[in-house]
Structure formats: C-alpha cells, structure tokens
Amino acid sequence: MTDGEKTADGEAVFRHDVTVELVRSSAHDADVLFAARVSTLGEQSLDELQKDPERSRGLINYLMRDRHGTPFEHNSMTFFVSAPIFVFREFQRHRVGFSYNEESGRYRELRPVFYVPGADRMLVQRGRPGKYEFSEGSAEQHRLVAKTMEASYAQAYAAYREMLDAGIAREVARAVLPVGLFSSMYVTCNARSLMAFLSLRTKDDRATVPSFPQREIEMVAERMEALWAGKMPLTHAAFNANGRVGP
C-alpha cells in the first residue's frame, strides 16, 4: 500500500501482491559500451557508439559471457518496493551494490496492511533444504491459511493499537507486529548488482545455476527485472543468453 492508500478506522487490508515501481533511473545499454570501450579506444561520442548496433550487441554479450563485470556498474536504478517484512529481510541480505532506506516503525504509526497468500501460491513443502518440492495444497488448506493469518493479524494489530492509545512508544509497541506486515522501502542498485540478485531470486529454465527462491521475493524480483529490461534490453538479453549468471 502506498501513502496514497488509506485504511478506514484501522480496518485491516489483506494483500496477496507486491508493489514495485521504478521511480528514478540513469540506465542505458550505452552506459556499458562507454565504460568498456574506454579501456581500448578512450572517450567516444554517443554517435560513435550507435554506428554499429550489432557490434555493440556483440560487445555486451562478450562482456557478459566472459564475466567482465565492471562496465555493468556505470548506471543506477531506484525502485520503490512495498512488500511483507519477511521479504525485506531476505532482500537486504544483498549488500554489494545496493542501498536501502525502509520506513521506520519508530517514527511513524504502522498501517494494518498484511500479506495473505493468493489462491495460486503453492502451500505444501516437502523435502530437505535445497531439494524442496511444493504442491498447491487443498482448498481446505487455503481456507485455513487465510482464516488463521487474518485472525492473527487482527489480534496483533489490536494489541499494537491498544499500546499506542495508552501512550506506549511506537518503537516498543511495534514488537507485537508480525513479519507479514507490509513495509516499504527505496532500493537503489546498478545492473551488475541487480543481475546477481536476479540470479538467486528468480527461477528460470535458462539459468545455468538453478535457484529456488521463496515465491514472495521472486514476485518482487520479477517486477524489478521487467522494469530493468525496458531500460537495458541488450544487457538483459545477454544476461538470459549466458545462463543468467551475473558478471
């Protein structure tokens, strides 16, 4: 939920989706070409870079294939992300090339927006770590998840509000809130750091190294990838063509 959305009289909102917006960017395939060609040709004009599109495509593919990574760092993208807190705790394990600023429960009253899995979310997990398999789950299991989560969220938020109304500091009262609560943050990264993130947080048949992300962070990653692909299509194509391994 963005700042423009409201909850009526503290009524809980239950969401099964996430929000990802590209709010600011300086990211183009030409950024990769400038950086790579300076090592052999010195400074070049944009016209020179655009003279031979196939050569440019080939250079980007070569850099990706042979893992010459630094040319992919000369760009920047800032995303606004709204997702459950447990997604952010996984997301913020990615530290190299990422900057984060998240909303604070110390300084603002947290809104009652909570995550409940959608009907298409696989619920049943079998196997050992690294070898998990998932199945859909029965209609009864889906009803149980929704009913139990919603009741737990309502109870937790009522306790939070009771403490706030009694004058308890926000930073103390927030301790009762669950990780299914939605939070929001700005995250800034470059193409190289984003590719490292995507290689781990998406499942794709083109990947040389398989990944098994939790579905909720994969939802965020998929939206980030689509926005990035629109800005740097040659780089994105080379990432896919070379096994989705970050350079």
N, C-alpha and C positions, 0 to 999 in steps of 0.2 A: 504494500500500500504506500503510495506517495503522500507527500504533505497535503496534496490537494484532496485526498480522500478522507472521509470522516466516519467515525463510528457514533451511533446515536446512543446517548446516555450510557456509555460504557459497554454497549452491547457487542459481544464478540463477533468477529468476522473470521470465517474459516476459508482458507485458500488452498488450492492444490497446484498452483502455478508459481512462477517466479517472474520478476521484472528485471530486464537488462536493457539499458539504454546507453548508446554511445553519445556522450554529452560534449566531448571535445576531442579533436584528433589532428595530428600532423603526421600522416602515414600514407606513403605512396610507394609503389614499386621503384620509382625513380630514386628514392632515398637509398635503396640498396645499391643501385647502379653507381650513384655518385661515390658512395663510400668504397665500393670495390675497385672502381677504375682509377681512383686517385693514386693507388699504390703503383700503377704502371704508366698512367697517362697524365697524372696531375689533374688540375681542375678542368672540368668540361662544362659546356653550356647545356641547358635543357634541350635545345635544338639538336645538339650533337648526340645526346642520349636517345632521342626519339627517331634518329635517322634510320636505324635498322632494328625494327621490333623483334625480329627473330633472333638476332644476335643478343639482344637484351634478355629475351626469354631463355636463351641458351646459357647465358652467364648466370642468371639467377638459379637455374637448375643445377649448373655445375657447383655453385657455392653451397647449395643445399645438399647435393649428393656427397660432396667431399667434406662437408661439415666445416666450412669456413664461416664461422658464426657471427663475427663482429659486424659485418655490413648490415645485418638484420637488426642491429640495435639503434640505428640512427633514425628513429621515428617514435611517436608517442600516441597513446590512446588512453582516454579517461572514460571509464564506464561507471554508470550508476547501477547498483545492484540492490534489489530488495529480495530477501530470501530468509528462510529459517536460520536461527543462530547456529544450529549444528552444521549447516552448510558453510558458514563463515569460519568455523573452527577448522574445517578441512581446508578451505580455500587459503587461509592465512599460514598454512604450512609452506606455501610457495613464497619464498622470501627474496630470491635473487631476481632483480629487475622488476620488482613490484613495490608499489607504495599504496598504503591503505589509510583511510580515515572512516571510522564507523560511528554511527550515532551512539550517544552515551546515556545509559540509564542512571548515571549520577546527576546529570544536568537537565534531563527532560523526563516528563512522565511518559512511560512507555504505553503504546496503544495496544488494545486487545485484538491483535491480528495473529492468527495461528495457522499452522500447517496441518492439514489432514490429507492423506494420500488420495489421489483420484482413482477412479474405477480401473484405470489401465495400469496402476502401479503393482508390480509383482510383490506378493506379500510373504511367500513361504520360501525359506532359505534352507538349503541342505548342503552338506559337505564341510570340508575344512577350509581354513583361511587360504586364499589364493586359488581355491578349487570350488568355490561356491557355485551352486546352481539354484535358480529361482523358478518358481511356478506362480501362477496367477493367484491361487487361493480361491476359496469358495465364496459364494455370495454371503453366507453367514459370517465368514471371517472378515470380509469387508465391512459388514454392518457392525461387527464387534469393534473393529479398529476405530471407525468413525464415532460410535457411541462412547467408547472409553476415552478416546482423546478429547472429544468435545467436553465431556463431563469433567475430566481432569483439568483442562484449560480453564473452564469456568470457575472451578473451585480455587485454582491458583490465583487467577486474576482478582477474584473476590477478596482473597486474603491480602493481596497486594494493595488493593484499594482501601481495605479496612485500615491497614497500617498507615497509608498516606493520609487518610482522613483523621487519624489520631495524631498526626504531626510527626510521624516517623520519617527520617530522611530517606530520600529516594534510593540512595546507594545501599541502604540497609534493606528496605522493603523489596527491592528487586530480586533478592536472593531466593524468593519463593517461586519465581517465574521459570518456566521450563524452556528447554532448548528448541522446542517447536515454535516459540515466539518469533515473529518476523522482525528482522532488523534491516538496516540499510547502510550502505557504505559507498564511497567513491574508491575505485581502484584504478591505478594508472600503471601501464606496462608498455613494453615495446614488443615488436613482432617476435623476437627471439624468445623472450620470457613467456609470451603467450603460447608459442608453439610447444615449449616444454610443459606448460600447464595442460594444453590440449592432448598431448601425447599420453598423459596419465589420467585425465578426467573425462575422456570420451572413449567409447567402444566403437571400433570401426574395422571393417573387414580388410581395409587397405593397410592397416598398421602392421609393421614388421614385428613389433613387440606388443603382444596382447595386453590390454588393460581392462580392469574390471571395476569401474568406478561405481560409487553409490549413485543411484538414479537422480537424486535431487541435485547434486553438484554437477552431474552430467547435463541436466536441464539448463543450468547457468552457462556451462561451457559451450553447449550447442548454440545458444543465442549470441554469445561473445564471438564464436567462430564465424557465424553468418555475417555479423557486422564487420568484422575484420576482413573477410573475403571480399566484401564490396569495396573496401579501400585498397587492398593489395592483391588483386586477382592472380597476378603472375606468381607472386610469392606463395599464395595459398595453393595454387595448382602444383607448384614444385614440392611443397610440403606433402601433399597427397601422393604425388608420383614417386616420392622417395621414402615411402613407408611410414609417413607421419612421425618421423624421428626428428626432434628438434636439433638444429645445427649447433 
